[in-house]
């Protein structure tokens, strides 16, 4: 499909097509509070690893959309949680994408239980196998289309210890962490193969 | 794990742990040429959807790393391809992460065949089920850790037409597109469920 054809697609078809054709995505729930302690929970699929030292995660925000409450709360309170969800919670997680009014917490309407880590104000999701607590570090505007890259620094990570191997590798499939395709399809993955660190003078070596 | 514990992890364990615990990732090969027409192909797992109108994709670059050649070529020639790979090509794709000298094309050493789209200089990967041709639009520095968000605008998309439904949804599983966990584990996903557009006054509805 060339660009001229793409540009003629009906708006909803275009969004569904481009969001799905670009490849497998992560999916996460972001938990926040506003300065009046009103909770908020919203689903995102634009999480990006910025670096591990220090541990930095980015999210692309469309500040004019249903994501607005999360965005405003992060800038207001500087704390948020990122929660990876399991196959058990996909319906409730998807429901957080509905346009609830700001005074209604998605924790209440979806039945997802909040969990609080000592000394941290933003709520995490009790049933999420993996959760991160972050403090806001930088808000980078992307003038091309009015989006923003919001970067936070990880303060703590909750996870089931038995999914992490001695080399540090976390096998997400053991916790049934889901991914997604496009705007509405939730996926569960299986590991096909792991490979050793690649070297120019060696053929690919499968990791046992 | 709190931040103090995290900071004491050995450097390789830290990178492996944080890269994998952050959730499922996409994986793609970026094809470029330098101004002397030397080809390059490198694997990335930091692709992020910036917007669909216009169609914009971002990649996080660590300009001091093995990714340097791709980064320099994009800034030099302003054209690149992003290629989603299938289960058949994971060993060859992983091998592109080895530190080959710049005068050696990863197309030659891995056996992945280049394919050229009319009027577009950067090589795509012939065996990739889905490929995008992009022109460079913006290079956004991230001072927090010296990385860069490079954004390109899609000019064309090659894909198997039978994976796209009438609503625009591209079912990547039909083309055996892989994802990844961490630095070295390649995954194949299955769709568990699709949901209708969420509304505040309706319970989650499964899409048939």
Interface residues (C-beta under 8 A of the other chain):
Chain A: X1 X2 X3 X6 X9 X11 X12 X13 X14 X15 X16 X17 X18 X19 X20 X21 X22 X23 X24 X25 X26 X27 X28 X45 X46 X47 X48 X49 X50 X51 X52 X53 X54 X55 X56 X57 X58 X60 X62 X84 X87 X90 X91 X92 X94 X95 X96 X97 X98 X99 X100 X101 X104 X109 X130 X132 X137 X138 X140 X142 X143 X144 X145 X147 X149 X151 X154 X155 X156 X157 X158 X159 X164 X167 X168 X169 X170 X171 X172 X173 X177 X178 X179 X181 X182 X184 X185 X186 X187 X188 X189 X190 X191 X192 X193 X194 X195 X196 X197 X198 X199 X200 X202 X203 X204 X207
Chain B: X1 X2 X3 X6 X9 X11 X12 X13 X14 X15 X16 X17 X18 X19 X20 X21 X22 X23 X24 X25 X26 X27 X28 X45 X46 X47 X48 X49 X50 X51 X52 X53 X54 X55 X56 X57 X58 X60 X62 X84 X87 X90 X91 X92 X94 X95 X96 X97 X98 X99 X100 X101 X104 X109 X130 X132 X137 X138 X140 X142 X143 X144 X145 X147 X149 X151 X154 X155 X156 X157 X158 X159 X164 X167 X168 X169 X170 X171 X172 X173 X177 X178 X179 X181 X182 X184 X185 X186 X187 X188 X189 X190 X191 X192 X193 X194 X195 X196 X197 X198 X199 X200 X202 X203 X204 X207
